[in-house]
């Protein structure tokens, strides 16, 4: 870097530390004239604009952003998005056309998803679905944005009551963006299974869940990020609980063994113990209860373990709500699944 360029950058940074933003903007403007590469010049102009805004000069800020949006450089997508967002939030008559142009022109930018979310935020569910269908072929080559768009389409189809389309779109997403590259692969499969189960197609639901959990890796590899495997095993257990309690019990045991950090462990072990107790497998129920006591000694279920294993003597009293609402395996599974099988909210 030219010495004069570095000197103005340093002075600009010092001015920012002292909250002298207009002076910082002046130094960034000088740095822009001294930059030897287009990218450095682009960045310097963006910094100049940002500091002018902090100093209260909104008009100059937007003027510079307009220049950045019209010229190639690292801040072009950001500038175009900010301009489009300003117009859209001001109820511009373009009905989001500028936002559409941003996400189509810069589909791989971090601002494309933000532009899509903002574009959809003021639309009805029906209009959102139409917008996504219109945009889908235009961003098909941008994997991250396209996958998010397809998942959003599936979510909206479900919200509109079209479960068949939601299943088809979720399937298309998992096929085009399979494990491990698909960011929404696991949630799309879980959603498919929920919808199949809702339609009474238990075999297809279990097939989707089985395929999903077959890809589960060790927590040592993935750390705390374990995708949606836990909820998948819960749903699997719930689908089997009436007809094959042992298979349901295995699904719960696998959930526990697969991820020791899961927040679902004490509920899963409690449901497993209840399931064994209700099917007169006393030894298994006591083993589950003992495992719960060892793995999660502070669990709310520990004072209630004598409900599933008579040889365990509690040190404190079992809470009443557990006796009344969590004393049946199916009831516990239903409560555990509520956050996962309810229709998707605004974000996939």
C-alpha positions, 0 to 999 in steps of 0.5 A: 500500500502507498504510504500516504494511503496507509497514513490516511487509513490510520488517521481515519481509524483514530478519528473513529476511536474518538467519535470524530466521524466527519474527520474520519470520512475526510481521511477515507475520502483521501484514501480513496483517491490514493488507492491503487486497486479498484477494490481498495478504492471501493472499500474506502468510499464505503467507509467514507459513506458510513462515517458520513452517516454517523456524522449525520450527513444522510444525503451524502451517505446515500449519494455515495451508496448510489455510486458504489451500487453502480460500480464493480467492487466488494461493497456493490451488493451491500450498497444496492441492498441498502438502497433497495431496502430504503425504498421498500421500507418507505413504501415505494411504488416499485412493490419490491422490484429493487429488492428482486433485482438485488437478489437476482443480481447478487444471489451469492451475496450475504444480502440476497437472503436478507433481500428475500426476507424483506421482500416477503415480509409485507406480502400475504401468504398467497403472494409470497408463494407466487413471488417464490415461484417467480424467483426460483428459476432465476436463482437456481444456480446460487445453491445457498439462496436457492435451497433457502427459497425452496424450503420457504416454498415448502413451508408456505405450501404447508401453511396454505394447506397444500401438504402434497406440494409441501412434501414434493418441494421438501423432497426436491430440496433434499434431492438437490441439496443432500447431506452434508451440503444441504443446510436445511436437508435434515429439517426438510426430511423431518417436515416430510415425515411430519406431513406423511404422518399427518396423512396417515402414511406411517411407512413413508414417514418412518422411511424418511426418518430412517434415511435421515438418521442413517447419516448421523455422525458422532458428536465428536465430529459435529460438536454441538451441531447435531442437526434435527436427529433428536426430534427425528428419533422422537417422532420415530418412537411416537409412530411406533409406540402403539404397535412396537414398543421395543422399537420405540424404546430403541429409538429413544435409547439411540437418541440418548447414545448419539448425543450426550449433550442433547437437551432432550436426554432426560425427557427421552430417558423418562419416556423410555422408562415409562414405556418399559414400565407400561409394558411390564419390562421392569428390569429395563425400566429400572435400567433406564431410571438408573441411567437417567439418575446418573446422566442427569442427576439434576433432572426434574424426573429424578424425584419421580423415579420410583414411579417407574422403578420401585427399588429407587427411593427418591430424596425429594418429592415428585412434582405434581405436574409430572404425576398428572401430565407426564406419567404416560410415555405417549403423553411425554412424547407428544409434549416433547414433539410439540415444538418440532411438529407444529407448522413452521413459523416465519423462518424455516 
